[in-house]
């Protein structure tokens, strides 16, 4: 409730400050006008195709990042040789902002969805990859030794022991990557798009439709918040076993 109260205070301050100065209001319209504009855009369906386009690219980019990062992370985390071999390239590439790769992506993939998805995949991959590696490295060696003693092949050990044991770390990486993928998609739509929420925001800004611009920004924020809440709900169900195990250990 305290978080909601803080948000309401910020919105109230926005409303008061915007209405206090007519000149200021031109570039920073009251929040009430922005919210009314947002509702109108949704009810009229004007912004719905852009929302669908953004979410479609987002889902594909995030899913691809998760598949690549988890697979590579489990392999690297289970092999000290491979991890040391790729350590320098990983440390060199991971600080690079995903938006910095947009020119390269445009050069190689053009201006279509493939470029936007590739940039989002690149940005979202790193938190998942690093958390997966860390999770595998922290597995109790006794678990792996037990698997080898039982005669499990390496692929089975990775799938049946390493992956479940590293799952809490993987989930953390997935949650961190949620907003990163959305930011990357929105940025690519602004710079090289013809639809999507990023394009919509920039397009109405160029037309000096300021309330619509803020409405688009708020909509992106609401989508990001909703995605995070949905992820937390799914995590609570999927990771119930992990919390139960921790409670048993504490007892």
C-alpha positions in Angstrom: 0.0 0.0 0.0 2.9 2.4 0.7 4.0 1.9 -2.9 0.6 2.8 -4.2 0.4 5.8 -2.0 3.8 7.1 -3.3 2.5 6.7 -6.9 -0.7 8.6 -6.1 1.4 11.4 -4.5 3.6 11.6 -7.7 0.5 11.7 -9.9 -1.1 14.4 -7.8 2.1 16.5 -7.9 2.1 16.0 -11.7 -1.5 17.2 -12.0 -0.9 20.3 -9.8 2.4 21.4 -11.3 1.0 20.9 -14.9 -2.0 23.1 -14.2 -0.1 25.7 -12.3 1.6 27.1 -15.4 -0.2 27.2 -18.8 3.1 27.4 -20.7 4.4 24.4 -18.7 1.1 22.6 -19.4 1.8 22.7 -23.2 4.8 20.3 -22.9 3.7 18.6 -19.7 -0.1 18.1 -19.8 -2.0 17.2 -16.6 -2.0 13.5 -15.7 -5.9 13.5 -15.9 -5.7 14.6 -19.6 -3.1 11.9 -20.3 -5.2 9.2 -18.7 -8.3 10.3 -20.6 -6.3 10.2 -23.8 -5.0 6.8 -23.0 -8.5 5.4 -22.4 -9.7 7.0 -25.6 -6.8 5.5 -27.6 -7.6 2.0 -26.2 -11.4 2.2 -26.6 -11.2 3.5 -30.1 -8.7 0.8 -31.0 -6.3 3.3 -32.4 -3.3 2.0 -30.4 -4.3 -1.7 -30.3 -2.5 -2.8 -33.5 0.7 -1.1 -32.1 0.3 -2.9 -28.8 -0.1 -6.3 -30.6 2.9 -5.6 -32.8 5.1 -4.7 -29.8 4.0 -7.6 -27.7 4.5 -10.1 -30.6 8.1 -9.0 -31.1 8.7 -8.9 -27.4 7.4 -12.4 -26.8 9.5 -13.8 -29.6 12.7 -12.0 -28.5 12.3 -12.9 -24.9 11.6 -16.6 -25.6 14.5 -16.8 -27.9 16.8 -15.2 -25.4 15.6 -17.6 -22.7 16.2 -20.6 -24.8 19.7 -19.6 -25.9 20.8 -18.3 -22.5 19.6 -21.2 -20.5 21.1 -23.8 -22.9 24.4 -22.1 -23.2 24.5 -21.2 -19.5 24.1 -24.8 -18.4 26.8 -25.9 -20.8 29.3 -23.3 -19.8 28.5 -23.5 -16.1 29.2 -27.3 -16.1 32.5 -27.0 -17.9 35.4 -25.0 -16.3 37.3 -25.2 -19.6 34.5 -23.8 -21.8 33.8 -21.1 -19.2 37.4 -19.9 -19.0 37.6 -20.1 -22.8 34.6 -17.8 -23.3 35.1 -15.7 -20.2 36.8 -12.8 -22.1 34.2 -12.6 -25.0 31.4 -12.6 -22.4 32.9 -9.9 -20.3 33.6 -7.8 -23.4 30.1 -8.1 -24.9 27.8 -8.1 -21.9 28.3 -4.4 -20.9 27.4 -3.3 -24.5 23.9 -1.7 -24.5 21.5 -3.5 -26.7 20.6 -0.2 -28.4 24.2 0.1 -29.5 23.8 -3.0 -31.6 20.9 -1.5 -33.6 23.1 -0.2 -36.5 24.7 -3.6 -36.9 21.3 -5.3 -36.7 20.0 -3.0 -39.4 23.0 -3.6 -41.6 22.7 -7.4 -41.3 18.9 -7.9 -41.0 17.3 -4.9 -42.5 14.4 -3.0 -41.0 11.9 -5.8 -40.4 10.9 -7.7 -37.4 14.0 -9.9 -37.4 16.1 -6.9 -36.6 14.0 -5.8 -33.7 13.7 -9.3 -32.3 17.5 -9.8 -32.6 18.3 -6.7 -30.7 15.8 -7.6 -27.9 17.3 -11.1 -27.8 20.8 -9.8 -27.5 19.8 -7.5 -24.6 17.8 -10.0 -22.7 20.2 -12.9 -23.1 22.9 -11.6 -20.7 21.1 -11.5 -17.3 19.7 -15.0 -18.0 23.0 -16.4 -19.2 25.1 -15.0 -16.3 22.5 -16.1 -13.7 22.3 -19.6 -15.2 26.1 -20.0 -15.2 26.2 -18.8 -11.6 23.4 -21.2 -10.6 25.2 -24.2 -12.2 28.5 -23.3 -10.5 26.8 -23.2 -7.1 25.4 -26.7 -7.4 26.5 -29.0 -4.6 29.2 -31.2 -6.1 27.7 -34.2 -4.3 24.6 -34.0 -6.5 26.7 -34.2 -9.6 28.9 -37.0 -8.2 25.8 -38.9 -7.3 24.5 -38.6 -10.9 27.8 -40.0 -12.2 27.8 -42.8 -9.7 24.3 -43.8 -10.8 25.7 -44.0 -14.4 23.8 -41.1 -15.8 25.2 -39.7 -19.0 26.4 -36.1 -19.1 23.4 -34.9 -21.0 21.1 -36.5 -18.4 23.1 -35.0 -15.5 22.7 -31.5 -17.1 19.0 -32.0 -17.8 17.9 -33.8 -14.6 20.3 -32.4 -12.0 22.0 -29.2 -13.1 19.0 -27.5 -14.7 16.6 -28.1 -11.8 19.2 -27.1 -9.2 20.0 -23.9 -11.0 16.3 -23.0 -11.6 16.1 -20.3 -8.9 19.0 -18.4 -10.4 17.5 -18.8 -13.9 14.2 -17.4 -12.7 16.0 -14.4 -11.3 17.7 -13.8 -14.7 14.4 -14.2 -16.5 12.8 -11.5 -14.3 15.7 -9.1 -14.8 15.5 -9.6 -18.6 11.7 -8.9 -18.8 12.0 -5.1 -18.9 15.3 -5.2 -20.9 13.6 -6.9 -23.8 10.7 -4.4 -23.7 13.1 -1.5 -23.7 15.0 -2.9 -26.6 11.9 -3.5 -28.7 10.5 0.0 -28.0 13.9 1.6 -28.9 14.1 -0.3 -32.2 10.6 0.7 -33.1 11.5 4.3 -32.5 14.6 4.3 -34.5 13.6 1.9 -37.4 10.0 1.1 -37.2 6.7 1.6 -39.0 4.4 0.3 -36.3 4.5 -0.7 -32.6 4.4 1.4 -29.5 7.9 2.9 -29.9 6.9 4.1 -33.4 3.6 5.4 -32.1 5.2 7.5 -29.3 7.7 9.0 -31.7 5.2 9.6 -34.4 2.7 11.6 -32.2 5.6 13.5 -30.7 6.7 14.7 -34.1 3.1 15.8 -34.7 3.2 17.7 -31.4 0.3 15.5 -30.0 1.8 15.7 -26.6 -1.0 14.1 -24.6 -0.9 11.1 -27.0 2.8 10.9 -26.5 2.6 10.7 -22.8 -0.3 8.2 -23.1 1.9 6.0 -25.2 4.7 6.2 -22.6 2.3 5.4 -19.8 1.0 2.5 -21.7 4.5 1.0 -22.2 5.0 1.4 -18.4 1.7 -0.3 -17.7 2.6 -3.2 -20.0 6.0 -3.6 -18.3 4.3 -3.6 -14.9 1.7 -6.1 -15.9 4.3 -8.4 -17.4 6.3 -8.3 -14.2 3.2 -9.1 -12.1 2.2 -12.0 -14.3 5.8 -13.3 -14.1 5.7 -13.1 -10.3 2.4 -15.0 -10.2 3.8 -17.7 -12.5 7.0 -17.9 -10.4 5.0 -18.3 -7.2 3.4 -21.4 -8.6 6.4 -22.9 -10.4 8.8 -22.3 -7.5 6.6 -23.4 -4.7 8.7 -26.5 -4.3 11.8 -24.4 -3.8 10.3 -22.4 -1.0 9.1 -25.6 0.6 12.6 -27.1 0.5 14.1 -24.0 2.1 11.5 -24.1 4.9 12.3 -27.8 5.5 16.1 -26.9 5.6 15.5 -24.1 8.1 13.5 -26.5 10.3 
